[in-house]
């Protein structure tokens, strides 16, 4: 039972929700970084090594944005050298299955 | 059984598939237009009326891009005035359930 079934007039999708979702996945790297972290705890150095194609400045900016959006948690350990680790937040984990499916869209249109 | 289960090193997501998927959903309007067409046949005039916030030029450009990407089918009927109708292609229809779920990402981060 949905409010919108079998309507003839177009039902406008919620632009606020679309905008919010696109903030998380837009840009070439955000979705990639989220999928790379996945269910694991990833050190900054690991992420940096896994992303040779982007500069450290871009990576740092994207990580900062994903932390600000509430997708990633960042923990800094006061070691020498300092250790910085990223994990998905609980909201980030909730979206992971959907984000993985976005690859499926690419697969459908790639072949 | 997947190739990547229980790995310790990050498994790089497929950038080509991510890029392909983002072409379909990126920008403020593509996802919106696809969801607006949905399972229906939509006249250009209907879409235009449902999207008062974007100019006709932007709408025409986005529709053209979605046709070129293979997401939308465009049919022109030689009537007076000419009738132009859009439907999702079969590939577009295949992605519709995933695209609807993207709204869920917005919902998760909106609250």
Backbone of each chain as ProteinMPNN parsed JSONL, in Angstrom:
{"seq_chain_A": "XXXXXXXXXXXXXXXXXXXXXXXXXXXXXXXXXXXXXXXXXXXXXXXXXXXXXXXXXXXXXXXXXXXXXXXXXXXXXXXXXXXXXXXXXXXXXXXXXXXXXXXXXXXXXXX", "coords_chain_A": {"N_chain_A": [[0.839, -1.204, 0.0], [0.926, 1.957, -1.089], [1.06, 5.546, -1.072], [1.061, 6.488, -3.594], [0.277, 4.774, -5.647], [-0.702, 3.748, -8.915], [-1.444, 6.199, -10.03], [-2.161, 8.788, -12.336], [-1.054, 11.274, -12.898], [2.276, 12.673, -12.919], [4.225, 11.868, -10.074], [5.945, 13.867, -8.009], [9.286, 13.235, -7.252], [11.119, 13.364, -4.14], [12.957, 16.121, -3.866], [14.683, 17.067, -1.893], [15.572, 14.781, -0.582], [16.846, 13.52, -2.716], [18.884, 15.36, -3.207], [20.297, 15.196, -0.815], [21.136, 12.515, -0.855], [22.749, 12.589, -3.14], [24.818, 14.208, -2.326], [26.282, 12.489, -0.782], [27.146, 10.526, -2.576], [28.107, 11.785, -4.792], [30.529, 13.164, -7.126], [33.7, 11.893, -8.144], [34.967, 10.303, -6.284], [33.779, 9.834, -3.752], [31.858, 7.727, -3.427], [33.519, 5.652, -4.127], [35.477, 5.719, -2.073], [33.862, 5.164, 0.154], [33.01, 2.553, -0.432], [35.454, 1.321, -0.423], [36.259, 1.507, 2.25], [34.136, 0.13, 3.484], [33.108, -2.566, 5.531], [35.24, -2.452, 7.163], [38.015, -1.327, 9.276], [39.946, 1.26, 8.312], [43.201, 2.411, 7.843], [44.522, 5.687, 7.339], [46.827, 5.641, 5.76], [46.557, 3.234, 4.376], [44.3, 3.718, 2.787], [45.286, 5.781, 1.258], [47.309, 4.463, -0.143], [45.754, 2.753, -1.628], [44.57, 4.39, -3.401], [46.068, 5.532, -5.651], [45.571, 7.175, -7.753], [44.541, 9.601, -6.997], [45.346, 12.815, -5.599], [46.973, 13.467, -2.429], [45.887, 15.674, -1.28], [43.323, 15.908, -2.409], [42.235, 13.477, -1.547], [42.342, 13.837, 1.27], [40.543, 15.968, 1.476], [38.139, 14.818, 0.547], [37.776, 12.804, 2.455], [37.433, 14.361, 4.729], [35.051, 15.676, 4.051], [33.302, 13.493, 3.969], [33.36, 12.71, 6.625], [32.238, 14.998, 7.771], [29.684, 14.841, 6.663], [28.698, 12.758, 8.064], [29.13, 10.168, 7.319], [31.529, 8.819, 7.562], [33.545, 7.808, 10.356], [36.252, 9.188, 12.149], [39.204, 8.37, 13.706], [41.862, 9.322, 15.775], [44.939, 8.198, 16.844], [47.202, 8.755, 19.414], [50.0, 8.108, 18.657], [53.43, 7.494, 17.768], [54.645, 7.251, 14.589], [51.62, 9.329, 14.317], [48.492, 7.596, 14.271], [45.839, 7.312, 12.073], [42.531, 6.422, 11.73], [39.784, 5.215, 9.777], [36.322, 4.453, 9.829], [33.076, 3.276, 8.756], [30.235, 5.148, 9.834], [27.3, 4.339, 11.86], [25.093, 5.065, 10.327], [26.325, 5.214, 7.854], [26.984, 2.519, 7.485], [24.423, 1.479, 7.245], [23.718, 2.397, 4.734], [25.375, 1.031, 3.084], [24.639, -1.468, 1.677], [22.924, -0.421, -0.288], [24.583, 1.357, -1.616], [26.411, -0.418, -2.698], [24.795, -1.552, -4.58], [24.624, 0.426, -6.431], [26.755, 0.1, -8.095], [25.771, -1.894, -9.634], [24.067, -0.58, -11.368], [25.921, 0.654, -13.008], [26.953, -1.653, -14.135], [24.769, -2.666, -15.564], [24.517, -0.739, -17.574], [26.902, -0.87, -18.775], [27.203, -2.986, -20.419]], "CA_chain_A": [[0.0, 0.0, 0.0], [1.65, 3.219, -1.069], [0.173, 6.67, -1.339], [1.136, 6.954, -4.974], [0.101, 3.754, -6.68], [-1.676, 3.855, -10.01], [-1.72, 7.591, -10.314], [-1.828, 9.129, -13.71], [-0.165, 12.44, -12.933], [3.587, 12.373, -12.355], [4.398, 12.146, -8.655], [7.289, 14.44, -7.913], [10.174, 12.648, -6.263], [11.525, 14.336, -3.129], [14.242, 16.734, -4.259], [15.57, 17.207, -0.723], [16.205, 13.47, -0.368], [17.775, 13.301, -3.823], [20.047, 16.228, -2.975], [21.049, 14.64, 0.32], [21.788, 11.282, -1.318], [23.8, 12.895, -4.117], [25.977, 14.746, -1.596], [27.061, 11.347, -0.279], [27.733, 9.682, -3.617], [28.54, 12.534, -5.965], [31.978, 13.289, -7.272], [34.244, 10.634, -8.621], [35.672, 9.521, -5.272], [33.112, 9.545, -2.468], [31.322, 6.369, -3.454], [34.684, 4.763, -4.165], [36.081, 5.673, -0.735], [32.941, 4.474, 1.07], [33.063, 1.113, -0.734], [36.796, 0.865, -0.041], [36.249, 1.325, 3.71], [33.219, -1.001, 3.69], [32.883, -2.954, 6.926], [36.545, -2.551, 7.831], [38.669, -0.136, 9.809], [41.033, 1.52, 7.363], [44.149, 3.474, 8.182], [44.699, 6.683, 6.286], [47.899, 5.212, 4.849], [45.999, 2.169, 3.513], [43.43, 4.368, 1.795], [46.158, 6.54, 0.368], [47.98, 3.51, -1.044], [44.752, 2.147, -2.512], [44.056, 5.42, -4.301], [47.212, 6.247, -6.213], [45.16, 8.089, -8.822], [44.16, 10.938, -6.519], [46.372, 13.465, -4.784], [46.694, 13.412, -0.993], [45.041, 16.82, -0.943], [41.944, 15.554, -2.771], [41.804, 12.407, -0.638], [42.092, 14.432, 2.588], [39.323, 16.771, 1.367], [36.988, 13.929, 0.431], [37.589, 12.152, 3.755], [36.897, 15.388, 5.625], [33.645, 15.882, 3.667], [32.516, 12.312, 4.365], [33.234, 12.783, 8.09], [31.274, 16.076, 8.053], [28.353, 14.375, 6.261], [28.252, 11.706, 8.975], [29.276, 8.851, 6.688], [32.741, 8.196, 8.115], [34.111, 8.167, 11.657], [37.706, 9.321, 12.091], [39.837, 8.274, 15.031], [43.294, 9.595, 15.755], [45.634, 7.605, 17.983], [48.402, 9.546, 19.703], [51.205, 7.276, 18.596], [54.446, 8.113, 16.923], [53.872, 8.369, 14.004], [50.192, 9.261, 14.657], [47.711, 6.667, 13.462], [44.489, 7.833, 11.802], [41.715, 5.328, 11.187], [38.419, 5.53, 9.334], [35.306, 3.395, 9.718], [31.757, 3.839, 8.457], [29.328, 5.367, 10.966], [26.177, 3.391, 11.76], [24.307, 5.471, 9.147], [27.11, 4.803, 6.686], [26.81, 1.072, 7.326], [23.049, 1.252, 6.773], [23.597, 2.689, 3.301], [26.335, 0.237, 2.313], [24.044, -2.37, 0.668], [22.379, 0.38, -1.4], [25.724, 1.886, -2.361], [26.969, -1.525, -3.498], [23.893, -1.773, -5.724], [24.842, 1.461, -7.45], [27.669, -0.517, -9.068], [24.925, -2.699, -10.526], [23.602, 0.339, -12.413], [27.036, 0.755, -13.951], [27.073, -2.945, -14.833], [23.651, -2.763, -16.516], [24.726, 0.151, -18.719], [28.242, -1.08, -19.325], [27.204, -4.099, -21.373]], "C_chain_A": [[0.872, 1.252, 0.0], [0.658, 4.323, -1.405], [0.036, 6.941, -2.841], [0.805, 5.921, -6.041], [-1.001, 4.088, -7.682], [-2.228, 5.256, -10.237], [-1.487, 7.866, -11.772], [-0.894, 10.329, -13.795], [1.197, 12.076, -12.353], [3.621, 12.738, -10.873], [5.812, 12.668, -8.478], [8.129, 13.766, -6.844], [10.668, 13.752, -5.314], [12.928, 14.87, -3.429], [15.217, 16.87, -3.099], [16.312, 15.891, -0.486], [17.206, 13.164, -1.486], [19.051, 14.112, -3.591], [20.941, 15.679, -1.876], [21.822, 13.385, -0.11], [22.951, 11.603, -2.258], [25.027, 13.515, -3.454], [26.904, 13.611, -1.153], [27.807, 10.65, -1.417], [28.312, 10.454, -4.784], [30.054, 12.7, -5.993], [32.515, 11.917, -7.614], [34.674, 9.726, -7.461], [34.885, 9.122, -4.039], [32.595, 8.114, -2.389], [32.461, 5.346, -3.394], [35.298, 4.6, -2.77], [35.176, 4.903, 0.23], [32.996, 2.962, 0.849], [34.405, 0.523, -0.328], [36.878, 0.638, 1.467], [35.343, 0.14, 4.052], [33.008, -1.303, 5.163], [34.162, -2.942, 7.749], [36.938, -1.244, 8.517], [39.879, 0.092, 8.917], [41.915, 2.66, 7.848], [44.245, 4.436, 7.007], [45.723, 6.2, 5.259], [47.432, 4.117, 3.884], [45.149, 2.774, 2.393], [44.272, 5.105, 0.764], [46.864, 5.623, -0.637], [47.011, 2.891, -2.043], [44.237, 3.133, -3.551], [45.192, 6.214, -4.93], [46.798, 7.307, -7.226], [44.753, 9.468, -8.306], [45.241, 11.498, -5.601], [45.984, 13.35, -3.311], [45.754, 14.542, -0.598], [43.57, 16.514, -1.234], [41.417, 14.483, -1.821], [41.463, 12.985, 0.738], [40.798, 15.233, 2.572], [38.078, 15.905, 1.312], [36.715, 13.223, 1.762], [36.955, 13.128, 4.747], [35.399, 15.612, 5.34], [32.787, 14.705, 4.131], [32.363, 12.23, 5.882], [32.17, 13.832, 8.439], [29.843, 15.654, 7.709], [27.824, 13.268, 7.177], [28.337, 10.317, 8.381], [30.45, 8.093, 7.308], [33.009, 8.71, 9.523], [35.622, 8.212, 11.517], [38.247, 9.239, 13.505], [41.335, 8.504, 14.892], [43.909, 8.999, 17.012], [46.963, 8.329, 18.176], [49.63, 8.654, 19.793], [52.248, 8.044, 17.804], [54.904, 7.071, 15.912], [52.395, 8.234, 14.318], [49.441, 8.333, 13.707], [46.306, 7.257, 13.306], [43.692, 6.718, 11.143], [40.301, 5.782, 10.861], [37.553, 4.274, 9.349], [34.012, 4.073, 9.258], [31.006, 4.076, 9.769], [28.184, 4.36, 10.849], [25.273, 3.764, 10.574], [25.019, 5.061, 7.852], [26.941, 3.314, 6.414], [25.428, 0.734, 6.792], [22.936, 1.446, 5.263], [24.458, 1.767, 2.438], [25.705, -0.716, 1.287], [23.485, -1.61, -0.544], [23.528, 0.892, -2.262], [26.366, 0.806, -3.227], [26.114, -1.764, -4.738], [24.081, -0.733, -6.822], [25.82, 0.948, -8.511], [26.881, -1.321, -10.099], [24.374, -1.846, -11.679], [24.687, 0.489, -13.48], [27.153, -0.502, -14.792], [25.985, -3.06, -15.902], [23.936, -1.917, -17.765], [26.079, -0.044, -19.382], [28.248, -2.157, -20.41], [26.036, -4.01, -22.336]], "O_chain_A": [[1.495, 1.563, 1.015], [-0.423, 4.079, -1.942], [-0.943, 7.527, -3.301], [1.032, 6.169, -7.226], [-2.056, 4.624, -7.343], [-3.392, 5.42, -10.604], [-0.656, 7.199, -12.388], [-0.035, 10.386, -14.675], [1.287, 11.279, -11.419], [3.111, 13.782, -10.469], [6.775, 11.962, -8.775], [7.744, 13.722, -5.675], [10.632, 14.933, -5.659], [13.931, 14.175, -3.268], [16.431, 16.798, -3.29], [17.516, 15.881, -0.226], [18.28, 12.618, -1.235], [20.16, 13.605, -3.76], [22.167, 15.69, -1.983], [22.995, 13.216, 0.222], [24.006, 10.973, -2.187], [26.144, 13.371, -3.952], [28.127, 13.747, -1.148], [28.954, 10.235, -1.252], [28.935, 9.87, -5.671], [30.754, 12.417, -5.02], [31.851, 10.904, -7.396], [34.74, 8.508, -7.629], [35.263, 8.179, -3.343], [32.853, 7.391, -1.427], [32.374, 4.327, -2.709], [35.598, 3.486, -2.342], [35.653, 4.092, 1.024], [33.025, 2.186, 1.804], [34.483, -0.641, 0.067], [37.502, -0.325, 1.913], [35.73, -0.745, 4.815], [32.756, -0.396, 5.956], [34.166, -3.373, 8.902], [36.287, -0.211, 8.359], [40.735, -0.782, 8.785], [41.431, 3.73, 8.216], [44.074, 4.056, 5.849], [45.52, 6.33, 4.051], [47.853, 4.074, 2.728], [45.261, 2.398, 1.226], [44.005, 5.056, -0.437], [47.0, 5.954, -1.815], [47.391, 2.548, -3.163], [43.538, 2.739, -4.485], [45.271, 7.431, -4.762], [47.563, 8.222, -7.527], [44.631, 10.408, -9.092], [45.951, 10.757, -4.921], [44.813, 13.16, -2.984], [44.928, 14.391, 0.303], [42.688, 16.813, -0.429], [40.285, 14.571, -1.347], [40.42, 12.663, 1.307], [40.034, 15.194, 3.535], [37.073, 16.215, 1.953], [35.56, 13.061, 2.154], [36.057, 12.764, 5.506], [34.59, 15.722, 6.262], [31.676, 14.897, 4.627], [31.349, 11.735, 6.374], [31.311, 13.596, 9.288], [28.897, 16.061, 8.384], [26.658, 12.884, 7.088], [27.697, 9.387, 8.871], [30.374, 6.888, 7.547], [32.745, 9.868, 9.847], [36.211, 7.368, 10.841], [37.795, 9.959, 14.395], [41.986, 7.95, 14.006], [43.448, 9.269, 18.121], [47.741, 8.496, 17.237], [50.216, 8.472, 20.86], [51.974, 9.107, 17.246], [55.505, 6.076, 16.316], [51.935, 7.12, 14.568], [49.715, 8.289, 12.507], [45.672, 7.65, 14.285], [44.111, 6.143, 10.138], [39.708, 6.606, 11.557], [37.98, 3.193, 8.945], [33.872, 5.292, 9.358], [31.131, 3.289, 10.707], [28.1, 3.618, 9.871], [24.749, 2.882, 9.893], [24.388, 4.622, 6.891], [26.777, 2.895, 5.268], [25.273, -0.182, 5.984], [22.164, 0.758, 4.594], [24.299, 1.72, 1.218], [26.17, -0.781, 0.15], [23.56, -2.088, -1.676], [23.453, 0.862, -3.491], [26.809, 1.073, -4.344], [26.621, -2.125, -5.8], [23.748, -0.967, -7.984], [25.725, 1.317, -9.681], [27.263, -1.418, -11.266], [24.233, -2.319, -12.806], [24.414, 0.457, -14.68], [27.414, -0.442, -15.994], [26.255, -3.502, -17.019], [23.63, -2.335, -18.882], [26.363, 0.545, -20.425], [29.175, -2.235, -21.217], [25.886, -4.868, -23.206]]}, "seq_chain_B": "XXXXXXXXXXXXXXXXXXXXXXXXXXXXXXXXXXXXXXXXXXXXXXXXXXXXXXXXXXXXXXXXXXXXXXXXXXXXXXXXXXXXXXXXXXXXXXXXXXXXXXXXXXXXXXX", "coords_chain_B": {"N_chain_B": [[29.58, -17.269, -2.105], [32.161, -15.286, -2.811], [34.797, -13.619, -4.591], [36.077, -11.935, -2.928], [35.794, -12.288, -0.201], [36.447, -11.793, 3.28], [39.022, -10.708, 3.129], [42.018, -8.981, 3.954], [43.341, -6.768, 2.901], [42.38, -3.678, 1.333], [39.848, -3.971, -1.126], [39.78, -2.842, -4.28], [37.093, -0.968, -5.465], [35.252, -1.08, -8.57], [36.166, 1.338, -10.66], [35.334, 2.044, -13.228], [32.722, 1.091, -13.417], [31.583, 2.599, -11.364], [31.898, 5.163, -12.431], [30.289, 4.961, -14.701], [27.77, 4.503, -13.538], [27.472, 6.892, -12.119], [27.253, 8.726, -14.155], [24.665, 8.338, -14.966], [23.135, 9.077, -12.747], [24.096, 11.461, -11.807], [24.327, 15.044, -11.244], [21.743, 17.421, -10.614], [19.292, 16.78, -11.661], [18.951, 14.415, -13.212], [18.433, 11.911, -11.887], [16.057, 12.631, -10.714], [14.391, 13.123, -12.961], [14.33, 10.55, -14.102], [13.035, 9.092, -12.074], [10.647, 10.422, -12.116], [9.588, 9.771, -14.63], [9.485, 6.98, -14.395], [7.522, 4.038, -14.465], [5.896, 4.874, -16.422], [4.53, 6.398, -19.472], [5.584, 9.442, -20.498], [4.662, 12.634, -21.548], [6.462, 15.272, -23.125], [5.474, 17.78, -22.399], [4.192, 17.255, -19.981], [6.333, 16.533, -18.339], [7.703, 18.917, -18.357], [5.876, 20.591, -17.069], [5.913, 19.424, -14.59], [8.323, 20.116, -13.639], [8.906, 22.859, -12.729], [10.998, 24.236, -11.687], [13.254, 24.088, -13.264], [14.821, 25.355, -16.231], [13.518, 25.28, -19.603], [15.524, 24.795, -21.37], [17.525, 23.521, -19.864], [16.092, 21.241, -19.075], [15.559, 20.073, -21.597], [18.184, 19.496, -22.361], [18.987, 17.659, -20.381], [17.181, 15.582, -20.854], [17.962, 14.846, -23.415], [20.549, 13.932, -22.876], [19.967, 11.722, -21.267], [18.625, 10.114, -23.071], [20.726, 9.65, -24.856], [22.418, 8.206, -23.186], [21.075, 5.883, -23.035], [19.052, 5.483, -21.243], [16.533, 6.616, -21.405], [13.819, 6.335, -23.746], [12.788, 8.061, -26.635], [9.972, 9.188, -28.29], [8.571, 10.557, -31.185], [5.583, 11.883, -32.338], [3.977, 12.557, -35.339], [2.017, 14.757, -35.127], [-0.254, 17.546, -34.979], [-0.32, 19.966, -32.569], [3.132, 18.695, -32.572], [3.687, 15.618, -30.846], [5.655, 14.56, -28.193], [7.062, 11.857, -26.578], [8.294, 10.244, -23.642], [9.773, 7.276, -22.371], [11.087, 4.856, -20.044], [13.909, 2.967, -21.089], [14.499, -0.602, -21.58], [16.771, -1.213, -20.102], [16.814, 1.014, -18.463], [14.492, 0.558, -16.982], [15.3, -1.698, -15.587], [17.073, -0.591, -13.78], [15.505, 0.917, -12.176], [14.424, 0.03, -9.574], [16.76, 0.149, -8.032], [17.467, 2.804, -8.271], [15.326, 3.988, -6.974], [15.932, 3.23, -4.424], [18.035, 4.854, -3.844], [16.956, 7.165, -2.877], [16.431, 6.358, -0.348], [18.911, 6.487, 0.871], [19.179, 9.236, 1.118], [17.121, 9.62, 2.917], [18.048, 8.246, 5.177], [20.194, 9.86, 5.938], [18.993, 12.227, 6.37], [17.649, 12.384, 8.671]], "CA_chain_B": [[30.989, -17.375, -2.496], [32.675, -14.207, -3.648], [36.243, -13.644, -4.653], [36.712, -10.973, -2.04], [35.382, -12.335, 1.197], [37.417, -11.906, 4.372], [40.313, -10.157, 2.744], [42.409, -7.895, 4.83], [43.686, -5.586, 2.112], [41.207, -3.098, 0.656], [39.573, -4.426, -2.491], [39.391, -1.633, -4.995], [35.846, -1.031, -6.235], [35.484, -0.873, -9.998], [35.975, 2.752, -10.995], [34.604, 2.179, -14.498], [31.3, 0.915, -13.104], [31.159, 3.769, -10.581], [31.795, 6.29, -13.365], [29.12, 4.713, -15.549], [26.564, 4.711, -12.716], [27.337, 8.303, -11.752], [26.775, 9.465, -15.334], [23.204, 8.2, -15.015], [22.423, 9.69, -11.618], [24.725, 12.691, -11.331], [23.595, 16.257, -11.559], [20.604, 17.542, -9.714], [18.008, 16.478, -12.291], [18.808, 13.129, -13.934], [17.737, 10.938, -11.05], [14.706, 13.168, -10.559], [13.646, 12.886, -14.207], [14.12, 9.106, -14.26], [12.0, 8.68, -11.119], [9.399, 11.05, -12.556], [9.076, 8.955, -15.733], [9.109, 5.708, -13.754], [6.985, 3.004, -15.354], [4.876, 5.489, -17.268], [4.892, 7.136, -20.676], [5.396, 10.845, -20.132], [4.801, 13.634, -22.599], [7.396, 16.341, -22.804], [4.76, 18.866, -21.72], [3.943, 16.82, -18.596], [7.598, 16.646, -17.613], [7.995, 20.343, -18.233], [4.999, 21.153, -16.033], [6.29, 18.86, -13.289], [9.648, 20.612, -13.273], [8.912, 24.308, -12.933], [12.228, 24.837, -11.154], [14.359, 24.124, -14.224], [14.492, 25.99, -17.506], [13.267, 24.326, -20.689], [16.822, 24.47, -21.981], [18.18, 22.506, -19.019], [15.303, 20.012, -19.179], [15.804, 19.466, -22.918], [19.551, 18.963, -22.338], [19.034, 16.469, -19.533], [16.448, 14.516, -21.557], [18.829, 14.415, -24.518], [21.643, 13.145, -22.288], [19.435, 10.439, -20.791], [18.373, 9.311, -24.279], [22.044, 9.24, -25.369], [22.973, 7.201, -22.266], [20.299, 4.64, -23.146], [18.133, 5.355, -20.106], [15.195, 6.986, -21.878], [13.411, 6.256, -25.149], [12.028, 9.246, -27.034], [9.171, 8.968, -29.5], [7.924, 11.771, -31.683], [4.422, 11.594, -33.165], [3.78, 13.651, -36.29], [0.697, 15.361, -34.978], [-0.171, 19.01, -34.865], [1.134, 20.139, -32.442], [3.832, 17.409, -32.446], [3.66, 15.034, -29.507], [6.93, 13.901, -27.866], [6.854, 11.056, -25.365], [9.461, 9.562, -23.08], [9.606, 6.119, -21.482], [12.373, 4.241, -19.718], [14.314, 1.811, -21.899], [14.483, -1.802, -20.721], [17.863, -1.054, -19.126], [16.346, 2.012, -17.499], [13.536, -0.098, -16.081], [16.061, -2.591, -14.718], [17.754, 0.157, -12.714], [14.534, 1.706, -11.406], [14.359, -0.301, -8.133], [17.981, 0.622, -7.362], [17.392, 4.265, -8.217], [14.382, 4.351, -5.908], [16.599, 3.025, -3.138], [18.955, 5.964, -3.575], [16.209, 8.085, -2.013], [16.577, 5.827, 1.012], [20.175, 7.039, 1.403], [18.838, 10.584, 1.541], [16.271, 9.509, 4.106], [18.895, 7.835, 6.31], [21.046, 10.963, 6.385], [18.184, 13.425, 6.566], [17.053, 12.373, 10.015]], "C_chain_B": [[31.399, -16.184, -3.371], [34.192, -14.293, -3.615], [36.882, -12.873, -3.496], [36.393, -11.144, -0.562], [36.57, -12.491, 2.144], [38.857, -11.617, 3.988], [40.757, -9.147, 3.753], [42.755, -6.621, 4.076], [42.444, -5.021, 1.442], [41.065, -3.652, -0.751], [39.06, -3.225, -3.263], [38.086, -1.808, -5.755], [36.139, -0.668, -7.693], [35.128, 0.566, -10.405], [35.178, 2.966, -12.278], [33.098, 2.072, -14.238], [30.764, 2.1, -12.302], [30.941, 4.957, -11.518], [30.557, 6.184, -14.232], [27.821, 5.0, -14.77], [26.372, 6.191, -12.416], [26.895, 9.165, -12.937], [25.247, 9.468, -15.377], [22.531, 9.051, -13.928], [22.98, 11.04, -11.201], [23.968, 13.914, -11.801], [22.338, 16.262, -10.721], [19.355, 16.915, -10.33], [17.862, 15.101, -12.895], [18.012, 12.104, -13.151], [16.265, 11.346, -10.905], [13.849, 12.867, -11.795], [13.343, 11.397, -14.376], [13.003, 8.629, -13.334], [10.628, 9.242, -11.519], [8.777, 10.261, -13.724], [8.628, 7.597, -15.191], [8.625, 4.682, -14.759], [6.005, 3.565, -16.376], [5.439, 5.986, -18.6], [4.595, 8.596, -20.377], [5.6, 11.763, -21.325], [5.791, 14.694, -22.145], [6.702, 17.437, -21.992], [4.464, 18.532, -20.255], [5.206, 16.99, -17.753], [7.922, 18.111, -17.35], [7.149, 20.986, -17.129], [5.372, 20.65, -14.64], [7.615, 19.403, -12.786], [9.737, 22.122, -13.454], [10.232, 24.949, -12.51], [13.377, 24.835, -12.161], [13.887, 24.719, -15.547], [14.235, 24.916, -18.557], [14.572, 23.882, -21.331], [17.544, 23.37, -21.195], [17.429, 21.18, -19.13], [15.576, 19.303, -20.507], [17.191, 18.824, -22.956], [19.652, 17.678, -21.534], [18.315, 15.301, -20.201], [17.298, 13.953, -22.695], [19.965, 13.524, -23.995], [21.143, 11.768, -21.854], [19.059, 9.52, -21.951], [19.71, 8.779, -24.803], [22.666, 8.149, -24.494], [22.207, 5.88, -22.326], [19.346, 4.411, -21.996], [16.696, 5.62, -20.549], [15.045, 6.701, -23.369], [12.577, 7.488, -25.46], [11.268, 8.912, -28.311], [8.486, 10.258, -29.891], [6.772, 11.359, -32.597], [4.127, 12.813, -34.032], [2.35, 14.171, -36.243], [0.869, 16.877, -34.97], [-0.968, 19.418, -33.628], [1.832, 18.797, -32.231], [3.821, 16.91, -30.997], [4.984, 14.299, -29.299], [6.741, 13.156, -26.554], [8.132, 10.347, -24.943], [9.027, 8.371, -22.235], [10.996, 5.645, -21.097], [12.653, 3.125, -20.714], [14.269, 0.568, -21.002], [15.627, -1.74, -19.707], [17.478, -0.048, -18.043], [15.389, 1.4, -16.484], [14.242, -1.027, -15.097], [16.681, -1.838, -13.54], [16.774, 0.862, -11.775], [14.459, 1.335, -9.915], [15.593, 0.196, -7.373], [17.92, 2.14, -7.214], [16.415, 4.732, -7.137], [15.033, 4.221, -4.536], [17.569, 4.157, -2.803], [18.262, 7.022, -2.712], [16.335, 7.674, -0.54], [17.861, 6.344, 1.677], [19.912, 8.461, 1.907], [18.047, 10.569, 2.836], [17.107, 9.176, 5.345], [19.69, 9.028, 6.842], [20.267, 12.237, 6.662], [17.651, 13.516, 7.985], [18.074, 11.976, 11.066]], "O_chain_B": [[31.015, -16.103, -4.538], [34.786, -14.937, -2.75], [38.034, -13.102, -3.127], [36.682, -10.259, 0.245], [37.538, -13.198, 1.866], [39.787, -12.244, 4.496], [39.911, -8.498, 4.369], [42.492, -5.519, 4.557], [41.558, -5.769, 1.028], [42.049, -3.785, -1.478], [38.019, -2.66, -2.928], [37.976, -2.697, -6.599], [37.147, -0.03, -7.997], [33.958, 0.943, -10.48], [34.439, 3.942, -12.405], [32.306, 2.854, -14.766], [29.641, 2.554, -12.523], [29.939, 5.666, -11.419], [29.862, 7.171, -14.473], [26.907, 5.649, -15.277], [25.25, 6.695, -12.452], [26.248, 10.197, -12.758], [24.621, 10.453, -15.767], [21.491, 9.665, -14.164], [22.408, 11.703, -10.336], [23.079, 13.827, -12.649], [21.923, 15.233, -10.188], [18.438, 16.547, -9.595], [16.734, 14.644, -13.08], [17.06, 11.507, -13.654], [15.361, 10.512, -10.967], [12.713, 12.409, -11.671], [12.23, 11.025, -14.749], [12.133, 7.861, -13.744], [9.593, 8.616, -11.287], [7.556, 10.109, -13.782], [7.53, 7.129, -15.492], [9.256, 4.482, -15.797], [5.363, 2.812, -17.109], [6.65, 5.992, -18.821], [3.464, 8.942, -20.037], [6.607, 11.666, -22.026], [5.938, 14.973, -20.955], [7.262, 17.957, -21.026], [4.482, 19.412, -19.396], [5.172, 17.503, -16.634], [8.357, 18.485, -16.26], [7.636, 21.813, -16.358], [5.178, 21.344, -13.643], [7.988, 19.175, -11.635], [10.548, 22.61, -14.241], [10.548, 26.066, -12.921], [14.381, 25.512, -11.941], [12.722, 24.601, -15.927], [14.683, 23.779, -18.414], [14.706, 22.742, -21.776], [18.093, 22.427, -21.767], [18.044, 20.123, -19.262], [15.795, 18.093, -20.541], [17.36, 17.74, -23.514], [20.316, 16.726, -21.945], [18.777, 14.162, -20.129], [17.346, 12.742, -22.911], [20.294, 12.5, -24.594], [21.828, 10.765, -22.055], [19.157, 8.299, -21.838], [19.82, 7.604, -25.152], [23.36, 7.268, -25.0], [22.63, 4.882, -21.744], [18.877, 3.293, -21.782], [15.766, 4.936, -20.123], [15.996, 6.809, -24.143], [11.756, 7.912, -24.647], [11.842, 8.42, -29.283], [7.903, 10.956, -29.062], [6.965, 10.575, -33.526], [4.038, 13.939, -33.543], [1.586, 14.037, -37.199], [1.982, 17.402, -34.957], [-2.186, 19.241, -33.616], [1.202, 17.849, -31.762], [3.932, 17.694, -30.055], [5.388, 13.501, -30.145], [6.32, 13.731, -25.551], [8.934, 9.915, -25.771], [8.051, 8.44, -21.487], [11.977, 5.994, -21.753], [11.737, 2.419, -21.134], [14.028, 0.679, -19.799], [15.46, -2.173, -18.567], [17.777, -0.238, -16.864], [15.463, 1.683, -15.289], [13.85, -1.137, -13.935], [16.8, -2.379, -12.441], [17.161, 1.344, -10.711], [14.433, 2.229, -9.069], [15.492, 0.612, -6.219], [18.273, 2.69, -6.171], [16.646, 5.741, -6.471], [14.739, 4.981, -3.613], [17.887, 4.393, -1.638], [18.91, 7.694, -1.91], [16.344, 8.506, 0.367], [17.892, 6.602, 2.88], [20.365, 8.84, 2.987], [18.266, 11.386, 3.731], [16.905, 9.745, 6.417], [19.842, 9.186, 8.053], [20.832, 13.22, 7.141], [17.253, 14.586, 8.445], [17.748, 11.915, 12.251]]}, "name": "protein", "num_of_chains": 2, "seq": "XXXXXXXXXXXXXXXXXXXXXXXXXXXXXXXXXXXXXXXXXXXXXXXXXXXXXXXXXXXXXXXXXXXXXXXXXXXXXXXXXXXXXXXXXXXXXXXXXXXXXXXXXXXXXXXXXXXXXXXXXXXXXXXXXXXXXXXXXXXXXXXXXXXXXXXXXXXXXXXXXXXXXXXXXXXXXXXXXXXXXXXXXXXXXXXXXXXXXXXXXXXXXXXXXXXXXXXXXXXXXX"}
